[in-house]
Amino acid sequence: MMKKKEHKECMSALLPIRDTLDVIGGKWKILILISIWEGNKHFREIERSIPKLSTKVLSKELKDMEENKLITRTVLNGFPVRTEYAPTEYSKTLKKVILELYNWGVNHRKKIFA
């Protein structure tokens, strides 16, 4: 018979999942990351590639993603000054996770909407 887990054990087991969801969760982060992976480097390119994404939200999400080492931000001198965003190698470790989320979503839609 399995022993019931204590609250502390459950919480510590869930911490890595909560950390992951904090980094990639929300409506926009995965879409922004995919846009950057697809080659959109500049703020306006990213913004235009994702319908209904506001400038304010994109700015906040890019800062969060930079803090979590998913992207790098490089300011290019010139006129006008341009900023480029690039995916880090670390961000590419999420590709398998996102693919699994995609596959789960496809199967879920079939099950629910079949």
Summary of the structure (lengths in Angstrom):
residues: 114
radius of gyration: 17.9
end to end distance: 37.5
largest distance: 69.8
contacts: 259
relative contact order: 0.12
helix: 62%
strand: 11%
